[in-house]
């Protein structure tokens, strides 16, 4: 099993981070990519990756932080990518959802920061880790406009959501599709129109990548609890049942997909 998108640097893991990592490895998780959401958490992600041979880092600026960055943030981000443990740029992208802890950042500013990271990923030859929440049209527009700056393959659409038209467009652009514990939930998330189950069914096996987004989005039957990398096993089992393939075969395919995209 592979967890291609975790946030092991977040403070919810401060009291037992090493035990969480140990449980993941003992449960059979072969690789983890821990993801930064701003410069500070990207540095922390890289520190964690540097201490564990099966953990890698993605560095970037999340749309929530697009209005809270330093003038030289892009130079700092590029400097981090010189470390061999960095395998992607992100979590970057766009977000139209109003959170209690963070209002919607000005979309023009979000797009500016997103495009800068697309260009950086192109410059240094790394894939993207893209966040999208209720911003499918905007993400599609930005990626289409910047198509010449997308690598081959271009990246992962982390924690995928949207509709069939958006999925089709992203597959055409060459993106891999990330599914997390929320694919096991019965209801459609607020603001969305298509159940993740239908999007999973429409996604080819050779484009699926498994994630947790921990500490968030724990799968059923752990929904509401703190998520952690070992729970990617539950999500993998669920996906294998929906796709009518053995868990072993799905795991093998996901490993191939992850290696092709992130070279790990």
C-alpha positions in Angstrom: 0.0 0.0 0.0 1.0 3.6 -0.7 -0.1 6.8 1.0 0.7 9.5 -1.6 -0.6 12.4 0.4 -0.2 12.7 4.1 0.4 15.6 6.5 2.7 14.1 9.0 4.1 17.5 10.0 0.8 18.7 11.3 0.5 19.3 15.1 -2.1 16.6 15.5 0.8 14.1 15.3 3.2 16.0 17.6 2.6 13.7 20.6 3.1 10.3 18.7 4.5 11.0 15.2 7.1 8.3 15.3 4.6 5.7 16.6 2.2 6.7 13.7 5.0 6.1 11.2 6.0 2.8 12.9 2.4 1.6 12.7 2.2 2.4 9.0 5.3 0.5 8.2 4.3 -2.5 10.3 0.9 -2.5 8.6 2.5 -2.8 5.2 2.5 0.7 3.9 5.5 0.8 1.6 5.8 4.5 0.8 4.4 7.7 2.2 4.6 11.2 0.7 4.2 13.8 3.4 3.0 17.1 2.0 3.7 20.8 2.9 1.1 23.5 2.8 3.4 26.5 3.3 7.2 27.0 3.5 7.4 26.1 7.2 5.4 22.9 6.9 7.3 22.0 3.8 10.5 22.3 5.7 9.0 20.1 8.4 7.8 17.6 5.8 11.3 17.4 4.4 12.8 16.9 7.9 10.5 13.9 8.5 11.3 12.4 5.1 15.0 12.8 5.7 14.7 10.6 8.8 12.8 7.7 7.2 13.9 5.8 4.0 10.3 5.1 2.9 8.9 8.6 3.4 9.3 11.4 0.8 8.2 15.0 0.7 6.1 17.3 -1.4 6.7 21.1 -0.9 4.4 23.9 -1.8 1.9 26.6 -0.8 -1.8 25.7 -0.3 -4.4 28.2 -1.6 -5.3 28.9 2.1 -1.9 30.5 2.5 -1.8 32.3 -0.8 -2.3 35.6 1.0 0.1 34.9 3.8 3.4 34.5 2.1 6.8 36.2 2.1 8.1 38.1 -0.9 10.8 35.5 -1.6 8.6 32.5 -1.0 9.2 31.0 -4.5 13.0 31.2 -4.2 12.7 29.4 -0.8 10.5 26.8 -2.3 12.9 26.2 -5.2 15.8 25.9 -2.7 13.9 23.1 -0.9 13.5 21.1 -4.1 17.3 20.6 -4.3 16.9 17.9 -1.7 16.6 14.5 -3.3 13.8 13.5 -1.0 11.5 16.1 -2.6 9.3 14.3 -5.2 6.6 16.9 -6.0 5.5 20.5 -5.8 2.4 21.1 -3.7 0.0 21.1 -2.1 -1.0 23.9 -4.5 -4.2 24.7 -6.2 -7.5 26.6 -5.8 -10.3 26.6 -3.2 -13.7 28.2 -3.1 -14.9 26.7 0.2 -15.4 28.9 3.2 -13.8 27.2 6.3 -14.4 28.3 9.9 -10.6 28.7 10.3 -9.9 30.3 7.0 -12.2 32.4 4.7 -11.9 32.2 0.9 -8.7 33.8 -0.3 -9.0 36.2 -3.2 -9.2 34.0 -6.3 -6.9 36.2 -8.3 -4.2 35.8 -5.7 -4.8 32.1 -5.5 -4.4 31.7 -9.2 -1.2 33.8 -9.2 0.4 31.5 -6.5 -0.9 28.4 -8.2 0.6 29.4 -11.6 3.9 30.2 -10.1 4.1 26.7 -8.7 3.1 25.2 -12.0 5.9 27.0 -13.7 8.4 26.0 -11.0 7.3 22.3 -11.3 7.9 22.6 -15.1 11.3 24.3 -14.6 12.7 21.6 -12.2 10.9 18.6 -13.7 8.7 17.6 -10.8 5.0 16.6 -10.7 2.3 18.7 -9.0 0.2 17.8 -6.0 -3.0 19.7 -6.7 -5.7 20.7 -4.3 -9.2 21.6 -5.5 -12.3 22.3 -3.5 -15.4 23.7 -5.3 -13.1 25.3 -7.9 -13.3 22.8 -10.7 -13.9 25.4 -13.5 -11.0 27.6 -12.2 -8.6 24.7 -11.9 -9.5 23.4 -15.3 -9.0 26.9 -16.8 -5.6 27.5 -15.2 -4.3 24.0 -16.2 -5.6 24.5 -19.8 -4.0 28.0 -20.0 -0.7 26.6 -18.7 -0.8 23.4 -20.6 2.6 24.0 -22.1 4.1 24.1 -18.6 2.7 20.7 -17.6 5.2 17.9 -17.4 4.5 14.4 -18.6 2.9 13.1 -16.5 1.8 16.4 -14.9 0.8 15.4 -11.4 -1.8 14.2 -9.0 -5.2 15.7 -8.5 -5.2 15.1 -4.7 -8.5 14.1 -3.0 -10.4 14.2 -6.2 -13.9 15.7 -6.5 -15.9 17.3 -9.3 -18.0 15.9 -12.1 -17.6 13.6 -15.0 -16.7 16.4 -17.4 -13.9 17.6 -15.1 -12.6 14.1 -14.6 -12.5 13.5 -18.4 -10.6 16.8 -18.9 -8.1 16.0 -16.2 -7.5 12.5 -17.6 -7.0 14.0 -21.0 -4.3 16.3 -19.6 -2.5 13.3 -18.2 -3.2 13.7 -14.5 -3.5 10.9 -11.9 -6.5 10.8 -9.7 -6.2 10.6 -5.9 -8.8 8.9 -3.8 -8.9 9.2 0.0 -11.0 7.9 2.9 -13.9 10.1 2.0 -14.7 7.8 -1.0 -16.1 5.4 1.6 -18.7 8.0 2.8 -22.3 7.6 1.9 -23.3 11.2 1.3 -22.1 13.8 -1.2 -20.0 16.5 0.4 -21.5 20.0 0.8 -21.3 21.9 -2.5 -20.5 18.9 -4.7 -22.9 17.4 -7.2 -21.5 14.0 -8.0 -20.7 11.2 -5.5 -17.1 10.2 -5.3 -18.2 6.6 -5.9 -19.3 7.5 -9.4 -16.0 9.2 -10.1 -14.1 6.3 -8.8 -16.0 3.9 -11.1 -15.1 6.1 -14.1 -11.4 6.4 -13.3 -9.1 3.9 -15.1 -7.1 1.6 -12.9 -3.9 2.9 -14.4 -4.6 6.4 -13.1 -5.7 5.7 -9.6 -3.4 6.7 -6.6 -4.3 6.0 -3.0 -4.0 8.6 -0.2 -5.1 9.4 3.3 -4.8 13.2 3.6 -4.2 12.4 7.2 -4.9 13.6 9.8 -8.2 14.3 7.9 -10.8 12.2 6.1 -10.5 8.9 8.0 -12.4 6.2 6.1 -15.4 4.3 7.4 -15.6 2.8 10.0 -13.1 5.3 11.5 -14.8 8.5 10.2 -14.5 11.4 12.7 -11.3 10.1 14.2 -7.8 11.2 13.5 -6.6 9.6 10.3 -3.2 8.2 9.8 -1.2 6.5 6.9 -2.0 2.9 7.9 -5.7 3.6 7.2 -4.8 3.7 3.5 -5.3 -0.1 3.7 -9.0 0.4 4.4 -9.4 2.7 1.4 -7.5 0.4 -0.8 -9.7 -2.5 0.2 -12.8 -0.4 -0.6 -11.5 0.7 -4.0 -10.7 -2.9 -4.9 -14.2 -4.0 -4.2 -15.7 -1.2 -6.2 -13.4 -1.8 -9.1 -13.9 -5.6 -8.9 -10.2 -6.4 -8.6 -8.2 -8.2 -5.9 -6.6 -6.0 -3.3 -3.2 -7.4 -4.3 -3.7 -6.5 -8.0 -4.9 -3.0 -7.1 -1.9 -2.5 -4.8 0.4 -3.6 -7.6 -1.2 -1.2 -10.1 -1.1 1.7 -7.6 2.5 1.1 -7.0 3.2 1.2 -10.7 1.2 4.4 -11.0 3.0 6.0 -8.1 6.4 5.1 -9.4 5.7 6.5 -12.8 4.4 9.8 -11.4 6.8 10.4 -8.4 9.7 8.1 -9.3 9.6 6.4 -5.9 
